Amino acid sequence: MTTINCVILAGGLPQPGEPLYEMTQGKSKALLDMNGRTMLECVVDALQNAETIGEIVVVGLGSDLGMTFQKPVYHVTDQGSLLKNTLAGVAKLRELHPETNLMLICSTDIPTITPAIIDDFIEKCAPYDKGIVYNFVDKQTLEARFPHSNRTYVKLKDGLIAGGDMTLIQADLTDHNRDIWEALSNARKHAWQLARIIGFRFMIKFLLRQLTFADIEAVTERITGRPAQIMLNPHAEIAMDADKPEQVLLLRADIEQREK
């Protein structure tokens, strides 16, 4: 079975006025309690029990901060942005394992994922010839598993979808596309800047809700020079993240029920 090393993104601190600030009091949401374990511990537990996952680098905290893990994890301090944290995590894994290129990028706020869900995703990525494999979960799947989740959905021609929080990448993409990643990160909240990078035709199709998974795969391949895959994942847990207080409470209750 293929073994993939993993970067967990745990950076960023909720700021006053943001939805999770009152719950976290400005600390990382990775440290939020989820029925006796922190959110990060829940995610690391699932990854370390998955047969397909090797070593783990956590970006954003700098140390274990009193948490316990089944096996040691490596830490990288917060670099100040999502992109910089991702690149720092990738760099750390490449330093530890220069012979490996495939890596899993995972968010810290999907605490209901399980080892079986992780293994299923990794195994479905075979034969591991894509530069990027990204997950979506459709609204019907997510709402059936987590009713009233208050999740944000995007309307594509293929349906209403939510972005997943696990992505398989070929790490050397970051060597050759650094300027593009920087531009995409900086332009993500500015539609016309984004359109210059990904193409006006793509943006128009998105605005008209005519965008397909195939369109996303094609523009990703054009930008990166590598084939890409969009996976419609059958597991809602991979997209049920905690961005709002009601979502934290929903996930906390789900874990409590599962552990009874």
C-alpha positions in Angstrom: 0.0 0.0 0.0 1.2 3.5 -0.9 2.3 5.6 2.1 1.8 9.4 1.8 3.3 12.0 4.2 1.0 14.8 5.3 1.0 18.5 6.0 -1.7 19.7 8.4 -2.5 23.4 8.2 -3.2 24.8 11.7 -2.1 28.4 11.3 -4.0 31.7 11.6 -5.7 33.1 14.7 -9.3 34.3 14.8 -9.4 38.0 15.2 -12.0 40.2 17.0 -15.2 40.4 15.1 -14.6 37.1 13.3 -17.1 34.2 14.0 -14.8 32.1 16.1 -13.1 34.8 18.2 -15.4 34.5 21.2 -15.0 30.7 21.3 -11.2 30.7 20.8 -10.4 34.0 22.6 -7.8 34.6 19.8 -6.1 31.2 20.2 -5.9 28.8 17.3 -9.1 27.0 16.5 -6.9 23.8 16.3 -6.9 23.9 20.1 -10.7 23.9 20.5 -12.0 21.1 22.7 -13.9 18.4 20.8 -15.2 16.1 23.6 -11.9 15.8 25.5 -9.5 16.0 22.6 -8.5 19.1 20.7 -9.6 19.5 17.1 -6.0 19.0 16.0 -5.6 15.8 18.1 -8.8 14.4 16.5 -7.4 15.0 13.0 -3.9 13.6 13.9 -5.5 10.6 15.5 -7.3 9.8 12.3 -4.3 10.3 10.1 -2.0 8.3 12.3 -4.4 5.4 12.3 -4.8 5.4 8.6 -2.7 2.8 6.8 -1.8 5.1 3.9 -0.3 8.0 6.0 3.3 8.3 7.0 4.8 11.2 8.8 3.0 14.4 9.7 4.1 18.1 9.8 1.8 20.5 11.6 2.2 24.1 10.4 1.0 27.0 12.6 1.5 26.1 16.3 5.3 25.5 16.7 5.0 22.8 19.3 2.7 20.2 20.8 1.4 22.7 23.3 0.6 20.0 25.8 -1.3 17.8 23.3 -0.6 14.1 23.0 -0.2 12.1 19.8 0.2 8.4 19.2 3.5 9.1 17.3 5.6 12.2 17.2 4.7 15.0 14.7 7.0 17.7 13.3 6.1 21.3 13.8 6.7 24.5 11.7 5.7 27.9 13.1 3.0 30.1 11.5 4.4 31.8 8.4 1.6 34.5 8.2 -0.6 33.2 5.4 -2.3 30.1 4.1 0.1 29.9 1.1 3.2 30.5 3.1 2.2 27.9 5.6 1.5 25.4 2.9 4.9 26.0 1.2 6.7 25.8 4.6 5.0 22.5 5.4 5.9 21.1 2.0 9.5 22.3 2.4 9.8 20.6 5.8 8.5 17.3 4.4 10.9 17.5 1.5 13.7 18.2 3.9 12.8 15.1 5.9 12.1 12.9 2.8 13.8 14.4 -0.3 13.1 11.2 -2.2 9.3 11.6 -2.0 7.1 13.9 -4.0 3.5 13.1 -3.3 2.1 14.8 -0.2 -1.3 15.2 1.4 -2.4 18.7 2.5 -5.0 18.6 5.2 -6.9 21.2 7.2 -7.0 21.0 11.0 -10.8 21.7 11.2 -12.3 18.5 9.9 -12.3 16.6 13.3 -14.9 13.9 12.3 -12.7 12.4 9.5 -11.8 8.7 10.1 -8.8 6.5 9.1 -11.1 4.7 6.6 -12.1 8.0 4.9 -8.5 9.0 4.6 -7.4 5.6 3.2 -10.4 5.6 0.8 -9.3 9.0 -0.7 -5.6 8.1 -1.0 -6.5 4.7 -2.6 -8.8 6.4 -5.1 -6.0 8.7 -6.2 -4.1 5.8 -7.7 -2.1 5.6 -10.0 -0.9 8.9 -8.5 -0.1 10.5 -11.9 -2.0 13.8 -11.2 -0.3 17.0 -10.2 -3.3 17.8 -7.9 -6.3 15.8 -6.7 -8.9 18.0 -5.1 -12.2 17.0 -3.3 -15.7 18.3 -3.5 -18.7 17.0 -1.6 -22.2 17.7 -3.0 -24.9 19.4 -0.8 -27.1 16.3 -0.7 -24.3 14.2 0.7 -23.2 16.8 3.2 -26.7 17.7 4.5 -27.7 14.0 4.8 -24.7 13.5 7.1 -24.8 16.9 8.9 -28.3 18.4 8.7 -28.4 22.2 9.2 -24.6 22.5 8.8 -24.8 26.0 7.6 -22.0 25.1 5.1 -21.3 27.4 2.2 -21.9 25.9 -1.3 -20.9 26.9 -4.8 -23.2 26.4 -7.7 -21.6 24.6 -10.6 -23.2 23.0 -13.6 -22.5 19.7 -11.9 -24.5 20.7 -8.8 -24.2 22.5 -5.5 -20.8 21.6 -4.0 -18.6 22.3 -0.9 -14.8 22.3 -1.1 -13.1 19.4 0.7 -10.2 19.9 3.1 -7.8 17.3 1.8 -5.7 17.7 -1.3 -3.1 15.4 -2.8 -0.3 17.2 -4.6 3.0 16.6 -6.3 5.3 18.8 -4.1 7.6 19.9 -6.9 4.7 21.9 -8.4 5.7 24.5 -5.8 9.2 24.8 -7.4 7.9 25.9 -10.8 4.7 27.8 -10.1 5.6 29.9 -7.1 4.7 33.2 -8.8 1.4 31.7 -9.9 0.6 30.5 -6.4 1.4 33.9 -5.0 -0.8 35.7 -7.6 -3.7 33.3 -7.1 -3.4 33.7 -3.3 -3.3 37.5 -3.5 -6.1 37.7 -6.1 -8.6 35.3 -4.5 -10.7 38.1 -3.2 -10.4 40.3 -6.3 -12.3 38.7 -9.2 -10.8 40.7 -12.1 -7.2 40.0 -10.9 -8.2 36.3 -10.6 -9.7 36.4 -14.1 -6.4 37.6 -15.6 -4.7 34.5 -14.3 -7.3 31.8 -14.8 -9.0 33.3 -17.9 -12.1 35.5 -18.4 -14.0 32.6 -20.1 -13.6 30.6 -17.0 -14.8 33.4 -14.8 -17.8 34.1 -17.0 -18.8 30.4 -16.9 -18.5 30.5 -13.2 -20.7 33.6 -12.9 -23.3 32.0 -15.2 -23.1 28.8 -13.1 -22.1 26.8 -16.2 -18.7 25.7 -14.8 -18.0 22.0 -14.7 -15.5 19.8 -13.0 -13.8 19.3 -16.4 -13.4 23.0 -16.7 -11.7 23.2 -13.4 -9.4 20.3 -14.3 -8.5 21.9 -17.6 -7.6 25.4 -16.2 -5.6 23.8 -13.4 -3.6 21.8 -15.9 -3.1 24.9 -18.1 -1.8 26.9 -15.1 0.4 24.1 -13.5 1.4 22.1 -16.6 0.2 18.9 -14.8 -3.0 16.9 -15.1 -5.5 17.5 -12.3 -8.4 15.6 -11.0 -11.6 16.8 -9.2 -13.0 14.0 -7.0 -16.6 14.1 -5.9 -16.1 12.5 -2.5 -18.8 10.3 -1.0 -17.7 11.2 2.6 -19.3 14.4 4.0 -16.7 14.5 6.8 -14.0 15.6 4.4 -15.8 18.9 3.8 -17.5 19.5 7.2 -15.2 22.0 8.6 -15.5 24.4 11.6 -15.7 28.0 10.5 -18.6 29.1 12.7 -19.6 28.5 16.3 -22.7 26.5 15.4 -20.4 24.2 13.2 -18.1 23.7 16.2 -21.0 22.7 18.3 -22.4 20.4 15.6 -19.1 18.6 15.2 -18.5 18.4 19.0 -21.9 16.8 19.4 -21.3 14.4 16.5 -18.0 13.2 18.1 -19.7 12.8 21.5 -22.4 10.7 20.0 -20.0 8.6 18.0 -17.9 7.9 21.2 -20.9 6.8 23.4 
